[in-house]
Amino acid sequence: MHSTLLDELNQNGYIVIESFLNPDEVNELYSAGRELCMDAPQENRKIFSTVNQKDAHSKETYFLDSGDKVRFFFEEGAVGENGELLVDPMIALNKVGHSLHIHHSIFNKMTFSNRVKEVCWQLNFNKPAVCQSMYIYKNPGIGGEVISHQDSWFLHTEPNSVIGFWFALEDCTLQNGCLQAIKGSHKSGVHRRYMRNPDKEANQLLIYDRPAPIYSQSSFTPLIVNKGTCIIIHGNVVHKSEQNQSQKSRHAYTFHVIETENVKYSEDNWLQPIENTPFPVLFERKNESVAL
């Protein structure tokens, strides 16, 4: 690691670190992701889409309760009207989340590795904690679009502190829906919030506090990377991924880190720590005499 990680994040809003994972680590995470396909529920399958919001209430409850669990979210084109699978189980899932970093030994090992701690150290975190994790499949043909967003919409802190770690477990191309980001967009503040509905009588449990911003397609830089690459994403940088139009999947493992020292985690975020169980901390700087 070099001392310019923080400069790069501050300038661009993201950092691309090639060969962060070695081939064995990539294979181990990828194999674990494929094994999760076999663990997916056989009934009451929940679809995850950032575009369509049908059957909101039961999906939102399943989603809201997933912070400390491993839960399975299916692609929109993978499940029929009666909950039947329309595709091979190995390509049916959109993602699995949001507590793989706690409940799955392979994802736990990578999330709490010294390399991850070192990045957080270089980025001047004092007491970073991991608040959520996801395995994302982006399956061929049905791997859905993820709309333009900032991670701070979903994981808001005062002051803002969230960063994402995003590991490519397969090569990422324009055709299979690589990440795309607007360089420097993190300097423009938080554009909207996705939050728990303050109206407890409402059927909608989760709401946006304002309409979706419109971003120019020409502003996005495609992050075409090889498997093993880690992309660090500033919480305020605008990013997205298009639908997978190729015959190849685009598996990724991702998790989010927040600062917990002198930072307030918003009580209206969809994700809340379970009572008496704070988000697990990577390190405390004041307790370390040297960098990790």
N, C-alpha and C positions, 0 to 999 in steps of 0.2 A: 504494500500500500504506500502511496506517496502523499505528501502533505497538501496536495491541491484538490483532494476530494471535495472539501467544503467549498473551495472557490468555484469548482465546476458545477456543483449543485446550486450554488447561489446565482451563478451566471445563466445556466441553461434550464435549470429545474429538473434535470435528470443526469444520471451518470451511467455510462455503459462500461461494465468491467468484463472483458472477454476472459474465457477460460477460468471463471471463478470456481466452477465445479470441474473435477476431473471426470474422465469417462466412466469410471466405476460408480462415482456418486450420481452422475446423471442416470445411469442404468438402474441404480438402486431406487431412486426416487420415482423414475418412470414405471418400474415394475410394481412399486407400491401403489401407484396411481391406478394401474390396470387391475390390480387385485381388489381395489375398492369397488370396481365395477361389479364384481361378483358378490359384494356385500350389500348392494343397493336393495331397497325394499321392493317386494314383489307386488305390493298393493299400496293404495293411497299415495301414488307417485306425484310429487310436486314439480311443476314446471318452473324454470327460472328464465325470465326474459327482462331485459332492460327496456324493451320496446312496448310489449303488450302487458296489460295489467288486468287479466280476467280472473274471476274467482279470488278476488283480492284477499278477503278476510282470512280464509283458512290458510292460504299461502303465507300471509303476513305473520300469522301466529306461529306457523312452523319455522319461518325465517327468524322471527323475534326470539324464539326459544333456542336458537342454534348456537348462541355465543359460547356455551360451555360444552357443546356436543359435537359429534360428527354427523352431519346431516347431508342428504343427497338431493340434488336439484337436477331435474331432467331438461334436455333440450326440448324446445317447443315442437319440433317436428318428430319427436321420438315417441310420443304418447298419444294414443287415440282417445276418443270421447269417453270411453268407458274405462280409461286407465290402462288399457292394454299397450304393450310395447309394440311399436311399428318397425323397429330396427333391431339389429343385433345389440345385446346388452353391453358389448364392449364399446359401442359408439353412441349410447343412449344418454349419457350424463353430460350436463353442462358444466357442473362443478360439484365439489364436495367441500363443505366448510361447517363451522368456522373455528373449530378447536383442534385441528390436526396437530398443531404444535404442542399440545398437551397430551392428547390421547393416543397418538401414534408414534411409536418409538423412532421410526426412520425419519419422519418429519421433525420430530422433537430434536433429534441429534443435529440436523442441519440448521434448524432455527437458532439453537443455542450454541452453535459452534464458535470457536475462537475467531474465525474469519468474520463472521457477522458482528461479533462484539467489537472487533477491531475497526470495522467500518463505522459503527456507531460512535466509537471513541474518537475517530478522526473527524466525525461530524459534530463533535463537541456536546454529545449527550452526557448528562450527569447521572441520570437514573432511568435509562430507557426500559420500557416494558412492551411486551408483545401482546397486542389486543385481539388479533384475529389472524386466521390463516385459511387458505383455500387451495385446492387442487383444481386447475381449470383445464378442460379437455379440448375445446375448440375443434369439435369433430368434423371430418370431411363432409362437405355439402350442407349439413344441418347445424354446424357450429355457428351460433347466432352472433349478430352484431352486438357490440357493447357501445352504447352511445357516449358521445363526448361528455366528460365529467372531470371533476377534481375529487380526489379522495377525501378532501376536507368536507365535502358535502355530507359524507356519511360518518366520518370520524373527526369531530370538531373539538379542538382544544383552544383554550385562551391562555397565553398566546398560541398561535398555530404551531404544532410541533410534529405532526404525523409525517412519516416517510414510509414508502412501500419498498420491499425487496421483492423482485420479480425474477424468477429463475427460468430460463428457457430450457426445456427438457427435450425439445426437438428444434430443428432449424426453423427460423421464423422468416417468412417471405411475405411479399404483398399478396400473393395468391391465397395463402392459408391464414391470413388475418393477423399479421404482426402488429405489435403495439405501434401507435402513432401519437406523437406529442407535439404541442405547440411550444417551441423553444422560447423560454423567457416569460411564459404566461403566468408563472407563479408569482410574478411581481405585481399582479393586478388585483390581489385580494381574493376573498372567497365569494363566488358568484351566486350561490344559492345554498340552501341547506335541505337535507332529507332527514326528517325527524319524526319522533313520536308525536302523534296527534294530541295537542293539548285538550281537545274536546273529547272527553272520555265517553260521551254518549254516541259518538260517530261510529259508523260501521268501518270506515277507513282507519286503520291503526297507525299508518305511516303516511306522511304527506310531505310534499315540497313546499317551501315557504314562498316561492316565487316561480314564475315561468322559466322554462329552459332557455338559457342563453343561446344565441346563434353564433357559431364559429365558422369562419371561412375555411372551406376544404383545402384551399391552397396554403393555409397557414401551418398545416401539419407536416412534420418530418417523420417518415416511416423509419422505424427502428428495426432494420433487417439484420438479424443477428444469428449466430450459430448456437447450437445447443451447448449448454455449459456456461453461457453468458448470464451475468446478473445485471439487471437494470435497477438502479436506485431511483425512486420516483418521489419528488417533493410533493407534499400534500396538496399544494395549490396549483400544480402544473396541470393544464388541460390535456387529457389524453383519451384515446379510444381504441377500438379495434373493429375492423370490418368483418362481415360474415366470411367464413371459410369457404372459398369458391373452388378449392382444390380437392384432390383425391387423398391428401395427407392431413393427418391431425396436427395440432399445434399445442401439445401438452405444456403446461407451466405450473410451477408451484410458487405461491406468493404469500407474503404475510406483511402485516403493518406494525410499525413500532411508534410509540408516542413517548414523549418526555413526561415523567411523573413528578419531577422536582420543581416546585414553584410554578406548576402549570395546572389549570383547571380543566378536567375532562367534562364535556357538556352533559348535563343530566337528561337532555332531550335527544341525545344520539340514539339511534336504533339499538346499538350494541351497548349493554351495560354490564359491568363486572357483577358476578354473582355475589350475593351478600356474604361478607366475611372472607371472600376469596378475591383479592386484588389481582390484576393482570400480572403475570409472572415477569420479574425483572431480570434483565440481562446482566447488569453490573451496577455498582454504585461507585462513582468516580472517587469520592472522598475516602472510600475504603481500600482503594488500590494505590499502591505506591509507584507502580510503573504501568505503562500501557500493556494491554493484554496480548 
